[in-house]
Amino acid sequence: MTAAGPAPGIPGFFEVRDKVRFSVTGADARRFLNGQLTIDVSRLKPDSARQALILTPKGKLCAPIHVWASKNGFVIETEASLRDDFLARMERYIISDDVTLTEDLCPSPVFHLPGGATPAGALAISRVGFPGFDVSARPQGLPELTSLALDLLRISTGTPLWGRELSADTLPQEALLERVAVDFDKGCYVGQEVVSRLKSVGRVNRVLHGFLGALEPAALPLAITTKEASPQNAGILTSTTHDFELAQTLSLGYLNRQFEDFPEFLAVDAAGSAVGELKKRPI
C-alpha cells in the first residue's frame, strides 16, 4: 500500500507503539466475544475498529481495547502492559467454547494519521479522540508528531490513558467511556449489570473533566482543591500539557460529584503547595 496523504486539520502522524494484538477465531468467536465485550461485535466491519472494554464482574476495567472484524474472526488490540492480564481474563472464560486466541498479529511498524478520509486498505481507528487511520508505510511529506503534540491532542479531546486516567479501579462511567465504548442495547456480558444499573438508576462518585489553567511544573498526580479559606479535597489531576497557542495548561482529572458545580479550583502538589488555578472546560 502506498503512503497516505495529509490529514486535514491535523498535519502529522505518529508511530503506534506499546500495543499487542490477538486474533480471536473459531466457530464460537462471535458469541464468546459478545459475552465478554461492552459492544456488539456482530456490528463490526473489517478495516474499521471500535473502542470497547473488558470488565470485571463488578464493572471495573480489565482492559480498554480496540476491536475489528477480520476474514476469519476478530482482532483485538490493547496495551502491551496489559498483555498478561488480558490473556488471563479471556482464557478464564473460554471453557468449552470453540475459540482460539492467537497473539502478535501487530505489523511493525504501524503509523497513525489523525483525521482525514480513510484510504482503501487502511484501518480506520480513533486513537487520540479524532477519527483517523493506520497505515504500514511511513507517510511522506508530513511531520512526525511530537509527544507534546500527542498529549495536546489526547488531553484536548478528553481521551483517557491507561496508567493516567484509567486503572483497574476505574468504572466506565467515571471516565466517560460509555460515550464511545458501550452498546447499551446488546445482550449480556461480564460487568453489564453494574454498567446498566449506573446508567438507569445510579451515579458514580467521580467523573472525568477537562481543565484550563496556568500551572507551574509539578509531578503528577496533583490534588484538586476548592478555593476556600478552608480548602476541601475535590479530586485529582492526572494529565497536563501546555497549549502554546492559548498560553495555558490543558489538563484532565477527576472531580468528586459534590464539587461539579464549582467553577474554579486549585491544583496542589504533594507538599501541599498550590501550583496554579483551574477552570473547568468541556471535553
Backbone as a ProteinNet text record, in pm:
[ID]
protein_1_A
[PRIMARY]
MTAAGPAPGIPGFFEVRDKVRFSVTGADARRFLNGQLTIDVSRLKPDSARQALILTPKGKLCAPIHVWASKNGFVIETEASLRDDFLARMERYIISDDVTLTEDLCPSPVFHLPGGATPAGALAISRVGFPGFDVSARPQGLPELTSLALDLLRISTGTPLWGRELSADTLPQEALLERVAVDFDKGCYVGQEVVSRLKSVGRVNRVLHGFLGALEPAALPLAITTKEASPQNAGILTSTTHDFELAQTLSLGYLNRQFEDFPEFLAVDAAGSAVGELKKRPI
[TERTIARY]
85	0	88.5	48.3	125.9	106.8	202.6	194.1	75.1	14.7	-106.2	-72.4	-170.9	-155.1	-190.6	-193.8	-216.5	-354.9	-363.6	-490.9	-537.4	-651.1	-696.4	-713.1	-657.3	-673.3	-567.9	-505.7	-403	-287.5	-200.9	-95.2	20.2	7.2	113.9	74.5	170	145.2	230.2	202	288	294.2	402.9	417.4	345.1	267.8	193.7	288.1	302.9	395.2	324.9	387.4	345	203.6	170.9	42.8	65.8	-30.7	-32	-165.8	-162.6	-284	-303.9	-431.3	-469.3	-578.7	-570.3	-682.4	-771.5	-901.2	-998.5	-1076.6	-1056.7	-1118.5	-1189.4	-1262	-1335.1	-1483.7	-1554.9	-1699.2	-1775.6	-1722.7	-1793.7	-1736.7	-1649.7	-1581.6	-1678.6	-1777.9	-1872.5	-1951.8	-2005.6	-2084.6	-1999.1	-1877.8	-1788.5	-1756.5	-1718.4	-1682.5	-1801.5	-1919.6	-2036.4	-2065.8	-2017.7	-2033	-1921.2	-1819.8	-1705.6	-1689.9	-1730.2	-1704.7	-1829.2	-1805.8	-1915.4	-1984.9	-1938.4	-2004.9	-2051.4	-2141.2	-2193.8	-2100.2	-2025.3	-1926.6	-1989.5	-2117	-2182.4	-2195.5	-2175.9	-2185.8	-2050.3	-1945.8	-1811.9	-1787.9	-1702.1	-1665.7	-1514.1	-1467.2	-1322.5	-1267.4	-1147.7	-1076.6	-1145.1	-1227.5	-1289.9	-1300	-1212.1	-1202.6	-1299.7	-1345.3	-1425.7	-1361.3	-1380	-1336.2	-1433.7	-1381.4	-1462.4	-1388.7	-1455	-1397.2	-1414	-1317.4	-1329.2	-1334.3	-1437.6	-1465.6	-1459.8	-1450.3	-1466.1	-1615.4	-1653.8	-1794.6	-1848.4	-1759.3	-1801.4	-1803.1	-1782.3	-1794.2	-1671.7	-1559	-1436.8	-1350.9	-1257.2	-1179.7	-1078.5	-1079.2	-966.4	-875	-937.1	-856.8	-943.5	-896.3	-957.2	-899	-980.5	-934.6	-988.8	-929.4	-990.3	-1016.1	-1125.2	-1160	-1220	-1189.1	-1247.3	-1260.5	-1343.9	-1365.2	-1249.4	-1220.8	-1120.3	-1182.8	-1105.2	-1157.4	-1204.3	-1132.3	-1162.7	-1221.2	-1239.8	-1291.4	-1281.3	-1201.4	-1189.6	-1045.5	-1008.8	-877.5	-899.7	-826.5	-830.7	-692	-687.4	-562.7	-577.2	-474.1	-474.4	-332.8	-317	-186.9	-93.4	32.2	129.2	145.7	133.1	147.5	35.9	-74.9	-189.2	-193.4	-88.8	-88.9	-124	-53.9	-75.5	-213.6	-255	-387.3	-497.2	-478.9	-577.3	-591.5	-479.6	-484.5	-549.4	-509.7	-566.3	-716.9	-758.5	-901.8	-980	-933	-1005.6	-1006.8	-891.8	-882.5	-964.3	-988.5	-1069.7	-1210.9	-1259.2	-1397.9	-1409.9	-1297.7	-1302.9	-1303.2	-1419.3	-1431.8	-1448.3	-1565.4	-1588.2	-1614.4	-1579.3	-1605	-1503	-1548.6	-1458	-1402.5	-1302.6	-1242.6	-1091.1	-1018.7	-872.7	-820.9	-733.9	-664.6	-523.7	-487.6	-353.9	-289.2	-170.5	-104.6	-14.7	12.8	116.1	85.9	-27.7	-60.2	-17.5	31.3	56	170.8	143.1	252.1	346.2	468.2	566.4	638.6	641.7	578.1	432.6	363.1	229.1	232.2	180.4	175.6	29.6	-0.3	-137.8	-146.4	-250	-279.4	-414.1	-417.3	-544	-615.5	-738.7	-817.6	-805	-895.3	-891.2	-970.4	-1002.2	-1075.2	-982.9	-1035.6	-955.9	-936.5	-811.9	-787.9	-815.8	-837.6	-864.4	-748.1	-780.9	-679	-623.4	-656.5	-609.5	-711.2	-665.5	-753.4	-806.2	-937.1	-999.8	-1004.7	-947.3	-938	-915.9	-979.2	-962.4	-867.7	-753.8	-652.6	-634.9	-660.2	-639.7	-762.8	-879.7	-1003.3	-1054.1	-979.9	-1021.2	-1035.4	-1131.7	-1129.2	-998.3	-938	-811.1	-791.1	-668.6	-643	-496.9	-474.3	-340.3	-293	-163.6	-100.7	31.5	83.6	209.7	330.1	306.8	416.8	427.6	549.4	569.9	515.8	424.7	368.4	476.3	463.4	560.3	505.1	593.6	553.6	480.9	483.2	417.8	516.9	503.9	592.1	545.4	641.5	605.7	570.5	451.8	405.1	489.1	521.8	599.9	510.9	574.3	498	414.5	465.7	389.3	264.7	279	164.1	60.1	106.3	13.7	-59.5	12.6	-52.4	-158.6	-126.5	-222.1	-348.1	-331.6	-447.5	-530.8	-463.2	-534.5	-607.2	-538.4	-598.2	-707.4	-687.9	-789.9	-919.7	-912.4	-1033.5	-1086.8	-1018.9	-1065.5	-1048.5	-943.5	-920.9	-839.3	-897.2	-824.3	-717.9	-612.3	-498.1	-477.8	-448.8	-419.6	-292.8	-298.5	-186.1	-194.6	-281.5	-307.6	-451.9	-545.2	-686.6	-751.3	-694.3	-755.6	-670.5	-738.9	-671.3	-772.2	-726.9	-814.4	-924.5	-920.9	-1024.9	-1126.8	-1114.4	-1199	-1327.8	-1439.6	-1568.6	-1584.9	-1646.7	-1658.5	-1718.4	-1824.6	-1890.6	-1806.4	-1711.5	-1622.8	-1537.8	-1489.9	-1401.5	-1477.7	-1611.3	-1697.1	-1682.6	-1639.1	-1617.4	-1747.3	-1856	-1984.3	-2025.4	-1965.9	-1997.5	-1951.8	-1840.1	-1777.9	-1755.2	-1763.1	-1718.1	-1820.8	-1947.4	-2051.7	-2174.9	-2226.6	-2356.2	-2458.2	-2550.8	-2648.2	-2764	-2769.7	-2880.9	-2839.3	-2729.4	-2681.6	-2714.2	-2679.7	-2703.8	-2607.1	-2616.1	-2539.8	-2391.1	-2310.6	-2166.1	-2116.2	-1996.4	-1939.6	-1930	-1991.2	-1990.4	-2109.4	-2197.4	-2308.4	-2404.5	-2428	-2525.8	-2489.3	-2361.5	-2316.9	-2327.2	-2279.2	-2280.7	-2423.9	-2515.4	-2654.7	-2723.1	-2692.2	-2753.7	-2709.1	-2580.9	-2532.1	-2599.2	-2628.5	-2695.8	-2840	-2909.4	-3053.3	-3091.2	-3025.8	-3071.1	-2959.7	-2834.8	-2725.6	-2640.6	-2534.2	-2437.7	-2304	-2198.4	-2065.2	-2023.2	-1924.5	-1883.3	-1787.9	-1728.9	-1636.3	-1650.7	-1614.9	-1628.2	-1509.1	-1462.6	-1351.5	-1392.3	-1304.6	-1328.6	-1203	-1224.8	-1114.8	-1097.2	-973.5	-944.1	-851.4	-864	-778.4	-716.6	-585.9	-520.4	-383.8	-302.9	-164.6	-81.1	-52.4	11.3	163.3	224.9	369.2	404.3	524.3	563.1	558.4	500	489.4	463.6	507.3	489.2	342.5	295.2	158.9	155.6	38.9	-85.2	-84	-172.5	-189.5	-327.9	-337.5	-467.9	-542.9	-673.8	-761.2	-837.9	-826.2	-897.3	-984.9	-1079.1	-1163	-1084.8	-1130.4	-1065.7	-1140.7	-1122.2	-1189.3	-1086	-1129.8	-1041.3	-998.8	-1089.4	-1058.7	-1082.5	-980.8	-999.8	-1044	-1128.3	-1172.1	-1111.4	-1078.9	-1027.8	-1139.8	-1122	-1229.1	-1201.1	-1077.1	-1047.8	-899.5	-863.9	-724.3	-697.4	-583.9	-541.4	-444.5	-473.7	-399.8	-309.9	-341.8	-261.3	-260.3	-144.9	-136.3	-44.4	-68.9	19.5	1.4	97.6	91.3	43	-56.5	-104.8	-42.2	55.1	128.6	42.5	-54.4	-142.9	-229.5	-277.8	-360.9	-277.6	-148.8	-62.5	-125.2	-180	-247	-208.8	-241	-222.9	-356.4	-357.9	-474.7	-453.4	-557.4	-544	-666.3	-646.1	-754.2	-746.7	-861.5	-863.7	-1004.1	-1014.5	-1143.9	-1191.8	-1317.7	-1383.8	-1483.1	-1481	-1584.1	-1718.5	-1823.4	-1954.5	-2002.3	-1977.3	-2031.8	-1967.9	-1860.7	-1792.2	-1808.1	-1893.6	-1906.4	-1961	-2033.2	-2089.9	-1995.5	-1882.4	-1784.9	-1716.5	-1698.5	-1639.9	-1487.8	-1423.4	-1278.3	-1219	-1092.7	-1024.5	-876.3	-804.8	-660.2	-599.1	-483.3	-402.8	-295.4	-281.6	-194.6	-98	32.2	131.5	137.4	229.4	237.6	277.2	344.9	385	274.1	161.8	50.8	55.1	145.6	157.1	74.3	3	-74.9	20	-2.7	81.9	4.3	-117.8	-194.2	-343.9	-416.9	-562.1	-616.3	-736.9	-802.1	-944.8	-984	-1123	-1167.7	-1289.5	-1339.7	-1355.5	-1327.8	-1352.7	-1420.4	-1508.7	-1580.3	-1488.8	-1517.1	-1446.9	-1549.8
-119.4	0	124.2	223.3	347.6	428.6	516	601.3	694	722.9	804	951.2	1027.7	1170.9	1246.4	1379	1460.3	1439.8	1460.7	1455.6	1598.2	1641.4	1779	1818.4	1931.3	1983.8	1936.7	1820.4	1768.1	1719.8	1809.8	1773.5	1700.9	1572.5	1496.4	1352.1	1274	1132.3	1092.7	974.1	920	768.4	712.6	567.2	508.6	404.4	336.9	239.7	256.9	172.7	113.3	11.9	-46.8	-102.6	-167.5	-235.3	-382.9	-465.8	-606.9	-636.9	-730	-770.8	-921.1	-960.4	-1100.4	-1123.4	-1233.4	-1276.2	-1366.2	-1355.8	-1440.3	-1513.2	-1642.4	-1722.1	-1842.7	-1913	-2031.4	-2013.6	-2124.3	-2121.9	-2040.7	-2032.3	-1962	-1822.1	-1772.7	-1646.1	-1530.7	-1520.1	-1408	-1414.4	-1532.3	-1546.7	-1523.8	-1578.4	-1561.6	-1414.2	-1341.9	-1201.3	-1116.9	-1149.5	-1073.3	-1093.6	-1202.4	-1224.6	-1164.2	-1106.6	-1050.5	-900.8	-847.9	-708	-622.2	-491.6	-397	-351.4	-398	-362.9	-489.4	-472.7	-583.3	-607.9	-717.3	-742.1	-781.8	-817.5	-851.6	-730.1	-610.2	-487.3	-443.4	-513.6	-473.9	-506.5	-423.9	-442.8	-455.6	-526.2	-530.5	-390.1	-366.3	-239.8	-120.2	-144.8	-34.4	-73.2	-16.8	-54.8	26	-38	30.5	15.8	115.4	104.7	16.5	-60	-144.9	-164.4	-230.7	-253.5	-398.9	-448.8	-576.8	-545.8	-596.2	-558	-677	-645.9	-746.4	-764.7	-869.7	-883.2	-763.8	-687.6	-568.2	-443.3	-459.6	-348.4	-261.4	-301.4	-221.5	-269.7	-184.4	-212.1	-324.4	-417.5	-509.6	-456.5	-409.1	-357.3	-272.8	-154.4	-83	-141.2	-162	-228	-157.9	-189.2	-167.2	-304.3	-318.4	-447.5	-424.7	-515.1	-508	-647.9	-660.1	-789.5	-820.4	-948.9	-995.6	-1102	-1152.8	-1252.2	-1377.5	-1415.7	-1540.9	-1522.5	-1398.7	-1376	-1231.1	-1203.2	-1068	-1043.9	-915.8	-875.4	-780.5	-804.5	-718.5	-660	-529.7	-461	-397.8	-412.1	-347.7	-306	-249	-202.2	-320.8	-306.4	-413.7	-444.3	-343.7	-364.1	-450.4	-464.7	-543.3	-682.7	-719.4	-846.3	-966.1	-982	-1098.3	-1095.1	-977.7	-965.4	-992.7	-942.4	-964.6	-1113.7	-1181.3	-1324.5	-1403.4	-1375.1	-1447.5	-1426	-1302.6	-1270.6	-1340.9	-1339.6	-1402	-1554.2	-1612.4	-1758.3	-1814.6	-1733.5	-1778.3	-1813.8	-1746.7	-1767.4	-1858.7	-1901.3	-1999.8	-2138	-2198	-2326.8	-2438.6	-2448.4	-2549.9	-2483.6	-2355.2	-2281.2	-2317.1	-2315.8	-2331.6	-2193.3	-2152.4	-2020	-2033.9	-1968.3	-1969	-1826.1	-1797.7	-1668.7	-1686.1	-1604.8	-1610.2	-1474	-1472.9	-1346.8	-1295.8	-1164.1	-1098.5	-1094	-1030.7	-1003	-862.1	-785.3	-642.8	-624.2	-565.8	-542	-435.8	-438.3	-340.8	-282	-149.6	-52.8	-25.8	48.8	98.9	249.7	325.6	471	516.1	613	661.9	806.9	837.2	973.8	1014.2	1110.7	1158.3	1248.1	1216.1	1298.5	1254.6	1304.7	1274	1149.4	1136.2	1019.9	899	784.7	662.7	606.8	589.5	532.8	383.2	329.2	187	105.8	2.9	-84.2	-41.6	78.7	125.6	88.5	84.7	56.3	186.6	207.6	324.5	303	397.3	380.5	516.8	538.7	663	637	704.1	680	797.4	919.3	1036.8	1126.5	1064.8	1141.6	1192.8	1171.5	1209.2	1082.8	1078.3	969.9	975.6	862.8	857.6	721.5	691.7	562	523.4	391.3	334	289.4	306.3	256.2	190.9	108.4	40.2	111.1	203	277.4	415.6	457.7	589.4	697.5	783	889	985	1025	1116.2	1259	1356.4	1495.7	1546.4	1469.2	1509.3	1501.7	1589.8	1581.1	1471.6	1413.4	1318.8	1398.9	1372.6	1448.3	1417.6	1519.9	1503.1	1449.6	1404.1	1357.1	1470	1593.1	1708.1	1730.1	1718.9	1736.5	1627	1503.9	1393.9	1413.8	1458.3	1487.2	1595.3	1696.8	1804.8	1753.7	1669.5	1611.3	1527.8	1440.6	1348.7	1422.7	1515.9	1586	1680.7	1746.4	1840.9	1770.1	1644.6	1569.8	1487.7	1491.5	1417.2	1266.8	1224	1081.3	1025.3	938.4	887.5	785.9	778.4	692.1	594.9	467.4	369.1	411.3	405.4	448.4	592.9	669.3	808.7	819.2	820.9	831.7	695.4	591	458.4	362.8	279.5	176	64.9	-35.6	-147.4	-107.4	13.4	61.5	151.6	170.6	266.4	200.1	268	231.1	305.6	244.8	311.3	450.9	467.8	597.9	704.8	665.7	764.5	832.9	755	808.1	845.5	849.4	884.8	786.4	665.4	567	509.8	528.2	480.3	555.7	673.2	750.7	681	609.1	555.8	406.5	343.6	204.9	111.3	152.8	68.5	72.3	-45.3	-56.8	-99.5	-9.6	-39.9	-124.9	-149.2	-226.5	-368.5	-417.2	-551.2	-650	-776.5	-880.3	-874.6	-975	-976.4	-994.3	-934.5	-952	-935.3	-977.6	-967.9	-821.2	-786.9	-650	-566.9	-624	-544.4	-496.6	-579.2	-542.2	-410.3	-393.9	-270.3	-152.3	-169.4	-61	-15.9	-110.9	-76.6	-12.2	-59.9	-1.2	143.2	170.9	309.2	399.8	346.9	426.8	457.1	360.4	375.4	438.3	397.6	444.5	496.8	485.8	523.2	635.1	664.3	763.8	730.6	759.2	733.2	848	822.2	920.7	1025.8	998.5	1093.6	1083.5	1191.8	1195.3	1270.1	1223	1286.3	1423	1521.9	1657.5	1710.7	1810	1885.8	2014.4	2065.2	2187.9	2276.2	2405.6	2506.4	2588	2613.9	2691.4	2739.5	2776.4	2817.5	2756.7	2627.9	2554.1	2562.2	2569.2	2554.8	2406.6	2374.8	2233.5	2164.3	2046.5	1969.4	1823.5	1733.8	1590.6	1552.1	1470.2	1418.4	1290.1	1257.9	1334.7	1451.7	1548.4	1663.2	1657.6	1705.9	1716.7	1836.1	1825.3	1936.7	1977.4	2105	2153.1	2272.4	2301	2419.1	2544.3	2659.3	2787.4	2853.7	2797.9	2848.9	2872.8	2944.8	2967.5	2834.4	2738.8	2602.2	2509.8	2491.3	2414.6	2271	2220.9	2082.4	2005.6	1878.9	1793.7	1764.5	1809.3	1797.1	1692.1	1644	1546.2	1530.5	1481.7	1454.8	1489.5	1552.9	1590.6	1483.1	1426.1	1308.9	1334.8	1433.4	1464.2	1614.4	1667.5	1809.1	1825.5	1930.3	1967.5	2115.5	2174.9	2319.6	2343.4	2429.8	2474.1	2610.8	2612.2	2736.4	2841.6	2799.3	2896.8	2968.3	2894.5	2954.3	3013.6	2975.9	3014.2	2969.7	2849.1	2792.6	2645.4	2589.4	2446.5	2375.9	2271.7	2186.3	2063.6	2021.9	1910.6	1821.2	1699.4	1606.3	1563.4	1537.1	1488.6	1453.3	1399.3	1356.1	1452.3	1491.2	1569.8	1481.5	1491.9	1426.2	1493.4	1414.9	1463	1587.4	1594.1	1705.9	1839.5	1836.4	1961.3	1997.8	1926.9	1950.4	2088.2	2150	2282	2396	2364	2467.5	2512.3	2643.2	2689.3	2688.4	2705.1	2720.1	2637.1	2594.4	2510.2	2547.6	2484.4	2494.4	2357	2353.8	2232.8	2239.9	2132.1	2132.1	2014.8	2041	1934.3	1851.7	1752.2	1659	1728.3	1843.4	1917.3	2008.1	2011.4	2095.5	2236.3	2264	2397.9	2409.7	2519.7	2543.5	2571.8	2505.1	2525.3	2591.6	2635.4	2705.4	2691.2	2777.5	2773	2692.9	2639.5	2556.8	2603.7	2605.9	2625.9	2507.2	2462.5	2350.7	2388.2	2292.1	2308.6	2182	2194.3	2076.9	1981.4	1852.5	1751.1	1656.6
0	0	0	-75.6	-81.9	44	70.8	189.7	178.5	294.9	297.8	282.6	240.5	224.1	350.4	342.7	460.6	520.8	650.8	722.3	746.5	687	701.9	848.1	886.2	1020.7	1117.3	1095	1184.2	1098.3	1052.5	958.2	1026.1	1041.1	1102.3	1123.6	1173.6	1201.3	1321.2	1375	1480.4	1467.9	1517.5	1517	1637.4	1613	1719.2	1789.4	1919.3	1995.7	2118.1	2174.6	2302.6	2297.4	2186.1	2171	2142.8	2178.9	2140.2	2074	1981.9	1912.4	1922.5	1921.5	1924.5	1821.5	1751.2	1668.7	1753.3	1731	1800.3	1692	1681.9	1576.1	1635.7	1549.8	1593.1	1574.5	1573.4	1547.4	1651.4	1773.7	1880.9	1908.7	1821.6	1849.5	1869	1781.3	1790.6	1920.8	1950.6	2072.5	2196.1	2195.5	2309.2	2333.8	2229.6	2247.2	2289.3	2240.2	2282.4	2430.4	2487.7	2630.4	2713.8	2647.4	2717.7	2699	2584.1	2549.6	2569.2	2584.4	2608.5	2480.6	2364.2	2239.1	2168.3	2073.3	1994	1876.2	1881	1776.8	1644.1	1644.7	1518.1	1427.4	1481.5	1403	1346.4	1381.7	1338.9	1192.1	1129.9	990.3	978.5	875	853.1	826.2	872.2	848.7	913.2	1015.6	1088.7	1235.6	1318.7	1459.5	1544.8	1651.8	1752.3	1887.8	1971.2	2109.4	2185.6	2279.7	2365.1	2496.9	2591.6	2722.9	2762.5	2837.2	2905	3053.7	3120.6	3258.3	3352.9	3481.4	3585.6	3613.2	3686.2	3724.1	3802.9	3867.3	3941.1	3853.6	3722.6	3629.2	3617	3674.6	3665.5	3549.4	3507	3386.6	3406.4	3311.7	3294.1	3184.5	3075.4	2964.2	2872.7	2832.5	2719.7	2591.8	2491.1	2369.1	2245.9	2130.5	2000.5	1939.2	1868.5	1808.7	1671.4	1578.7	1444.8	1387.5	1285	1220.6	1127.5	1112.9	1018.3	929.2	835.1	742.1	814.9	920.5	990	1129.2	1171.6	1305.6	1345.4	1449.5	1501.4	1545.6	1552.1	1602.3	1720.2	1827.2	1945.6	1969.1	1992.3	2026.9	2164.2	2247.3	2378.4	2415	2533.6	2579.2	2602.9	2562.7	2584.2	2732.8	2816.8	2961.5	3019.1	2945	2992.1	2931.6	2859	2786.2	2874.5	2985.7	3071.3	3136.2	3185	3246.7	3144.5	3022.2	2916.7	2887.1	2868.1	2837.2	2950.1	3073.5	3186.7	3196.3	3174.7	3182.7	3073.6	2951.3	2840.8	2853.3	2885.5	2893	3009	3110.9	3223.5	3180.1	3075.1	3032.3	2910	2853.1	2744.3	2808.4	2817.7	2886.9	2784.1	2726.3	2622.5	2487.2	2476.8	2353.3	2245.7	2122	2007.1	1974.3	2052.9	2040.4	2053.9	1963.9	1968.9	1973.2	2070.8	2080.3	2025.8	1926.7	1869.3	1885.5	1945.5	1979	1866.7	1872	1793.6	1644.7	1613.9	1474.6	1435.1	1531.7	1507.7	1409.4	1292.5	1198.6	1253	1207.4	1253.9	1133.2	1120.8	1210.6	1170.8	1257.7	1229.3	1250.1	1154.6	1163.9	1164.5	1248.8	1260	1215.6	1137.2	1093.9	1151.1	1244	1298.4	1197.4	1166.7	1076.2	932.3	848	705.9	671.2	543.3	494.7	491.5	530.9	536	395.5	351.2	218.2	216.5	99	83.6	140	216.9	272.3	405.3	452	582.1	689.9	813.1	926.2	983.3	976.6	1038	1189.1	1263	1408.2	1472.7	1587.5	1662.4	1778.3	1778.9	1882.3	1978.1	1933.8	2019.8	2020.2	2004.3	2010.6	1878.4	1769.7	1635.6	1550.8	1458.7	1360.5	1283.3	1261.5	1190.4	1129.3	1086.7	1025.3	1041.8	1038.7	1048.1	911	885.7	763.7	802.3	712.1	740.3	679.2	585.7	522.8	586.5	613.8	673.9	581.6	630.1	546.2	497.7	373.1	312.2	311.9	332	324.9	447	556.5	680.9	795.9	894.5	1010.3	1105.6	1176.7	1282.5	1407.8	1463	1577.9	1701	1776.2	1898	2009.7	2116.5	2232.1	2291.3	2285.6	2334	2249.2	2117.2	2028.4	2051.6	2075.5	2102	2233.7	2336.2	2463.3	2446.6	2367.8	2345.9	2276.8	2173.8	2106.6	2202.6	2275.2	2364.7	2475.7	2538.8	2652.2	2606.9	2493.6	2445.6	2409.9	2367.5	2333.1	2449.1	2563.7	2679.8	2666.4	2595.8	2575.1	2691.6	2774	2890.7	2851.4	2929.4	2901.6	3017.4	2981.8	3085.9	3160.2	3292.4	3374.2	3416.4	3354	3393.4	3444.9	3350.3	3388.3	3413.8	3356.8	3362.9	3443.9	3522.9	3601.6	3629.1	3702.4	3735.9	3834.3	3887.3	3978.7	3910.5	3777.2	3705.8	3658.3	3682.1	3623.4	3491.2	3389.5	3258.8	3265.5	3345.8	3350.4	3418.8	3501	3562.1	3456.3	3359.1	3254.3	3128	3133.9	3020.4	2904.2	2932.9	2827.1	2772.6	2845.9	2793.4	2667.6	2643.4	2523.1	2396	2403	2281.5	2285.7	2402.3	2413.5	2474.7	2482	2539	2448.8	2414.7	2347.1	2451.9	2485.5	2590	2540.3	2409.1	2353.8	2314.7	2367.7	2333.2	2444.6	2422.3	2520.3	2637	2723.6	2847.5	2822.8	2909	2909.2	3052	3079.2	3213.7	3254.5	3367.8	3417.9	3374.2	3288.3	3234.8	3342.2	3443.1	3545.3	3611.4	3644.3	3709.7	3613.9	3489.3	3391.1	3363	3346.6	3317	3437	3557	3676.3	3694.4	3669.3	3681.6	3580.1	3461.6	3358.6	3395.9	3452.5	3472.6	3606.6	3714.4	3845.9	3934.8	3891.1	3979.9	3925.5	3998.5	3956.1	4021	3947.4	4001.2	4093.2	4176.5	4276.4	4222.1	4106.2	4045.4	3894.2	3822.7	3677.3	3618.4	3503	3433.3	3379.5	3398	3348.5	3280.5	3195	3138.6	3216	3217.7	3292.1	3210.5	3233.5	3173.4	3285.3	3275.1	3379.9	3336.5	3433.4	3409.2	3519.8	3508.5	3615.6	3607.4	3723.6	3732.3	3718.6	3667.6	3655.9	3792	3794.8	3919.4	3884.2	3971.5	3948.9	3964.3	3871.3	3876.5	3959.5	4017	4012.2	4110	4083.9	4171.5	4234.6	4355.9	4420	4363.5	4354.7	4317.4	4442.7	4480.2	4598.9	4563.2	4648.8	4631.7	4671.6	4620.3	4651.3	4767	4882.4	5000.9	5109.8	5215.7	5329.6	5391.4	5392	5436.8	5318.3	5232.3	5109.3	5136.2	5046.8	5052.8	4936.3	4960.1	4854.4	4755.2	4630.6	4531.3	4425.1	4415.6	4311.4	4289.7	4170.1	4137.5	3991.7	3966.8	3832.1	3781.6	3665.2	3618.8	3498.2	3414.3	3295.2	3272.6	3231.7	3195.5	3075.1	2997.6	2888.1	2860.8	2792.4	2765.4	2622.6	2609.9	2479.7	2452.5	2360.4	2337.4	2267.8	2187.3	2122	2224.8	2324.1	2427.6	2540.6	2545.1	2657.5	2788.9	2786.4	2902.4	2916.6	3030.5	3054.8	3038	2955.4	2943.5	3030.5	3100.7	3194.9	3191.6	3238.8	3265.2	3410.5	3468.3	3605.5	3647.8	3766.4	3820	3927.3	3915.3	4018.9	4092.6	4225.1	4303.2	4275.2	4270.3	4224.6	4298.9	4428.3	4505.9	4471.6	4390.9	4355.6	4207.4	4136.5	3992.9	3959	4049.7	4021.2	4059.6	4117.1	4149.5	4019.8	3997.2	3870.9	3868.8	3985.5	3988.3	4101.7	4078.5	4175.3	4180.7	4272.6	4280.9	4257.2	4188.9	4178.5	4286.3	4362.9	4480.1	4471.1	4495.5	4485.5	4613	4614.4	4726.8	4856.9	4846	4965.4	5018	4946.4	4988.5	4934.9	4840.2	4782.6	4655.2	4639.6	4518.4	4402	4287.7	4169.3	4055.8	4082.3	3980.1	4000.4	3929	3934.3	3816.3	3834.5	3732.6	3709.5	3583.5	3545.8	3461.3	3480.4	3403.1	3256.2	3167.6	3025.5	2975.1	2875.5	2826	2751.9	2762.3	2685.4	2624.7
[MASK]
+++++++++++++++++++++++++++++++++++++++++++++++++++++++++++++++++++++++++++++++++++++++++++++++++++++++++++++++++++++++++++++++++++++++++++++++++++++++++++++++++++++++++++++++++++++++++++++++++++++++++++++++++++++++++++++++++++++++++++++++++++++++++++++++++++++++++++++++++++++++++++

